[in-house]
């Protein structure tokens, strides 16, 4: 069927040409290099998965949820200008301050760092992914990590770790409540150590930069005293089962923030209870001391009265 007759023929009609390919690397002098190049990119570029940037024996591999629209259009990981990933990588991991999203494929050689995602399909947000996609993606991710055996795997987003946990450890009798919320996990994925940080998306308020500092120290082989925020274990089994049956697939930014708010409120409540107990104990001790002093005064007065008699 000839579609040319449907083409607009007005005076302002223009010939459509395919977008030209940009050769070479982007400028490295600005932290906004990704955004600057995107301003000149084509809006009609089809969405395609990002390449899996892995090879055997890497020191560190980052695992994201799935490519966003801008990352897919650019063909690079964490390409959205509001995403804090490259800022954190420059400051805490490689510490040279000049890397951008256009350097992702070269980091295997230069810094022994790789990249992959839980799900390859690009979407506007992780909420557009199906549960089936994420469960399948978790098993594919495990195969990738097993084949390449990186020393350390950094999962960028609590929701990703939840899916991996369900796929690997849930049926082994491991309780999620026994594990840290973020940081170094006391479990391994095959031979790889696992470190979890919050999503670096601009939608997530909690950046937990202390975790990135710990990750950087581990990457450089320095000894780290890791302090975890533990997730409160649900003691009521019926409540736990009910939550398990209705919980969402992955954490949205709102879920992460709500979870953190609950943990913070629990910490505050515990602190207040401890403070109250300390005050009560101090009051009891003070009353006891005053009672002893009064008894001593009475005894002394009685002794003086007998002596004068």
C-alpha positions in Angstrom: 0.0 0.0 0.0 1.4 3.4 -1.1 1.5 5.7 2.0 3.1 8.6 0.2 -0.3 10.1 -0.6 -1.0 10.6 3.2 2.2 12.7 3.6 1.6 16.4 4.4 2.3 18.5 1.3 2.0 22.1 2.8 4.5 24.8 2.3 6.1 24.1 5.7 6.5 20.4 4.9 10.0 19.1 5.4 11.8 16.0 4.3 12.3 13.5 7.2 15.9 12.3 7.5 17.3 9.6 9.8 19.2 11.0 12.8 22.9 11.2 12.2 25.1 9.1 14.5 27.3 11.0 16.8 30.9 9.7 16.8 33.4 10.0 19.6 32.9 10.6 23.3 31.0 13.4 24.9 32.8 16.3 26.6 34.0 15.4 30.0 34.4 18.9 31.4 30.8 19.3 32.7 28.6 17.2 35.0 25.7 18.1 32.6 27.3 16.5 29.6 24.6 13.9 29.3 21.9 16.6 29.2 23.7 18.8 26.8 24.1 16.0 24.2 20.5 14.9 24.7 19.3 18.4 23.6 20.6 17.6 20.1 19.3 14.0 19.9 16.3 12.8 17.9 13.0 12.5 19.6 12.0 9.7 17.3 14.8 7.3 18.3 13.2 3.9 19.1 13.5 2.5 22.7 16.0 -0.3 22.9 17.5 -2.2 25.8 20.9 -1.2 27.1 23.9 -3.5 26.4 25.0 -5.7 29.3 28.4 -4.4 30.3 29.9 -7.4 32.1 33.0 -9.5 31.8 34.5 -12.1 34.2 36.3 -10.9 37.3 35.2 -7.3 37.6 35.6 -5.7 41.0 32.2 -4.0 41.1 29.0 -4.4 39.1 26.0 -2.0 39.4 22.5 -3.5 39.0 19.6 -1.1 38.1 15.9 -1.7 37.7 15.5 -1.2 34.0 16.4 1.5 31.5 14.3 4.7 31.6 13.2 6.5 28.5 16.2 8.9 28.4 18.8 6.2 29.1 17.3 4.0 26.3 17.4 7.0 23.9 21.0 7.7 24.7 22.1 4.1 25.0 23.8 4.7 28.3 23.2 3.8 32.0 21.7 6.4 34.4 21.5 9.0 31.7 18.8 11.3 33.2 20.3 14.6 34.4 18.4 14.4 37.7 19.8 11.0 38.5 22.6 11.2 41.2 24.4 8.0 40.1 27.3 9.5 38.3 27.8 12.3 40.9 28.0 9.6 43.6 30.3 7.4 41.5 32.7 10.3 40.9 32.7 11.4 44.5 32.8 8.1 46.4 34.0 5.3 44.1 36.5 6.4 41.4 37.1 9.8 43.0 38.2 11.6 39.8 35.1 13.7 39.3 34.9 13.7 35.5 32.9 10.6 34.5 29.6 10.8 32.7 27.0 8.4 31.4 28.9 8.2 28.1 31.8 6.5 30.0 29.8 3.5 31.1 31.2 1.1 28.5 34.8 2.0 29.1 34.8 1.5 32.9 35.3 -2.3 32.6 38.8 -1.6 31.3 39.6 1.6 33.2 38.1 0.8 36.6 36.9 -2.8 36.6 33.3 -1.7 36.9 30.3 -3.2 35.0 26.6 -2.5 34.5 23.4 -4.5 34.0 19.7 -4.2 34.8 17.1 -6.4 36.5 14.8 -6.1 33.4 16.1 -5.1 29.9 12.9 -3.6 28.6 12.9 0.3 28.7 9.9 1.9 30.4 9.0 5.3 31.8 9.1 3.9 35.3 9.6 0.6 37.2 5.9 0.6 37.9 5.3 -0.2 34.2 7.0 -3.6 34.6 5.0 -6.7 35.3 5.7 -9.1 38.1 6.4 -11.9 35.6 9.1 -9.7 33.9 10.8 -8.9 37.2 10.8 -12.5 38.4 12.2 -13.7 35.0 14.7 -10.8 35.2 15.9 -11.9 38.6 16.8 -15.4 37.3 18.6 -13.9 34.3 20.5 -11.6 36.6 21.6 -14.5 38.7 22.9 -16.3 35.6 24.8 -13.2 34.5 26.5 -12.9 37.9 27.2 -16.6 38.2 28.9 -16.5 34.7 31.0 -13.4 35.4 31.6 -13.7 39.2 32.2 -10.0 40.1 33.8 -9.5 43.6 31.0 -7.0 44.6 27.5 -6.4 43.3 25.8 -3.1 44.2 22.1 -3.2 43.8 20.8 0.3 43.2 17.3 0.2 44.6 15.6 -1.7 47.5 12.9 -3.0 45.1 15.5 -4.8 43.0 16.9 -6.6 46.1 13.4 -7.6 47.1 12.9 -9.4 43.8 16.3 -11.1 44.0 15.7 -12.1 47.6 12.4 -13.8 46.6 14.0 -15.6 43.7 17.0 -16.9 45.7 16.6 -16.9 49.4 12.9 -16.9 50.4 12.6 -20.6 49.8 15.7 -21.3 51.7 14.1 -20.3 55.0 15.9 -16.9 55.2 13.7 -14.2 56.7 13.9 -10.7 55.2 13.4 -9.3 58.7 16.7 -10.7 59.7 18.6 -8.8 57.0 19.7 -5.1 56.9 17.6 -2.7 55.0 20.6 -1.3 53.1 24.4 -1.8 53.1 26.4 -5.0 53.0 24.2 -8.1 53.1 25.3 -11.2 55.1 24.5 -13.3 52.0 26.2 -13.9 48.7 24.9 -14.2 45.1 26.9 -17.2 44.0 30.5 -16.0 44.8 29.7 -12.3 44.8 29.2 -10.1 47.9 26.0 -7.9 47.8 25.7 -4.3 48.8 22.3 -2.4 48.6 21.9 1.3 48.2 18.7 3.4 47.7 17.7 4.3 44.2 19.7 7.3 42.8 16.6 8.6 41.0 15.8 12.2 41.6 12.4 11.1 42.9 14.0 9.4 46.0 14.8 11.8 48.8 16.9 9.5 51.0 20.4 9.5 49.4 22.2 7.7 52.2 25.6 9.0 51.1 27.2 7.2 54.0 26.4 3.9 52.2 28.2 5.2 49.1 31.2 6.0 51.3 31.2 2.4 52.6 30.9 1.1 49.1 33.8 3.2 47.9 36.0 1.9 50.8 35.1 -1.7 49.9 35.8 -1.1 46.2 39.3 0.2 47.1 39.9 -2.7 49.4 39.8 -0.8 52.6 38.5 -2.4 55.8 35.1 -1.1 56.7 33.1 -1.2 59.9 29.6 -1.6 58.4 26.7 -0.4 60.5 23.3 -1.5 59.3 19.8 -0.3 59.9 17.9 -3.5 60.6 14.4 -4.1 59.4 12.0 -4.8 62.3 10.8 -8.4 62.1 7.0 -9.0 62.1 6.3 -11.1 65.2 2.7 -11.8 64.5 2.7 -14.6 61.9 -0.8 -13.9 60.7 0.1 -10.2 60.0 3.3 -11.3 58.3 1.4 -13.7 56.0 -1.2 -11.1 55.1 1.4 -8.6 54.2 3.3 -11.2 52.2 0.2 -12.0 50.2 -0.6 -8.4 49.3 2.8 -6.7 49.1 3.7 -4.8 45.9 6.3 -5.9 43.4 9.3 -3.7 44.1 9.5 -0.5 46.1 8.4 2.8 44.6 10.0 6.0 45.8 7.0 6.5 48.0 7.3 3.0 49.5 11.0 3.6 50.3 10.3 6.9 51.9 7.4 5.5 53.9 9.5 2.5 55.1 12.2 4.9 56.2 9.7 7.2 58.0 8.4 4.2 59.9 11.9 3.1 60.9 12.7 6.6 62.0 9.5 6.9 64.1 10.3 3.5 65.7 13.8 4.7 66.5 12.4 7.9 68.0 9.8 6.0 70.0 12.4 3.6 71.3 14.7 6.5 72.3 11.9 8.3 74.1 11.0 5.1 76.0 14.6 4.6 77.0 14.9 8.2 78.1 11.7 7.9 80.1 13.0 4.8 81.9 16.3 6.6 82.7 14.4 9.5 84.2 12.2 7.2 86.3 15.3 5.4 87.6 17.0 8.7 88.4 14.0 9.9 90.3 13.8 6.7 92.3 17.5 7.0 93.2 17.1 10.6 94.2 14.1 9.8 96.4 16.0 6.9 98.0 19.0 9.2 98.6 16.8 11.9 100.2 15.2 9.2 102.4 18.6 8.0 103.7 19.7 11.6 104.4 16.5 12.3 106.4 17.0 9.1 108.4 20.6 10.0 109.1 19.4 13.5 110.3 16.8 12.0 112.6 19.3 9.5 114.0 21.8 12.3 114.6 19.2 14.5 116.3 18.1 11.6 118.5 21.7 11.0 119.5 22.3 14.6 120.4 19.1 14.7 122.5 20.3 11.6 124.5 23.7 13.1 125.1 22.3 16.4 126.4 20.0 14.5 128.7 
